[in-house]
């Protein structure tokens, strides 16, 4: 059971959230470079990355891009606090180079937090660009910044339509029952073909 968002604070300071371990595959470097582009465009934002502890390379990049007041790194936090962070945010960002279907994006969709993801792994199965979220190519800070800029200009009614479509997709196509049934079906097919 997920609490859901009912308002988005995009007209003031856009709260952008990423959650994941500190690993090159998460490509937080591209996300931070995208934040630099947003700053140049004078879009008011704050970017929080949860799940990283003292990321030296990323801290240097944040410093070099003059983003110390705009980017926060948080170590791992309890799951309940993760959900609270989702409810306090306006946009979830998954900048990864590779994923399957990221559970954290499903959780964001169930919380009615809009999702911007790179088109990596199976993410296009979850997100239809501009319908249930936003997709951009991997390793492309400009594309990330451009989509965030588009999101920043959306009216609340458009955001509501997007998150409701995402919520429906997550609740109908990505339930635990559906995943278990899918695995059982796969095992049966493999067994029957051998």
Secondary structure as UniProt FT lines:
FT   TURN            10..11
FT   STRAND          14..19
FT   HELIX           24..26
FT   HELIX           28..40
FT   TURN            41..42
FT   STRAND          45..50
FT   HELIX           56..64
FT   TURN            65..66
FT   TURN            68..70
FT   STRAND          71..74
FT   HELIX           79..88
FT   STRAND          91..94
FT   HELIX           103..110
FT   TURN            111..112
FT   STRAND          114..118
FT   TURN            121..122
FT   HELIX           123..126
FT   TURN            130..132
FT   STRAND          133..136
FT   TURN            138..139
FT   HELIX           141..153
FT   HELIX           156..173
FT   HELIX           176..193
//
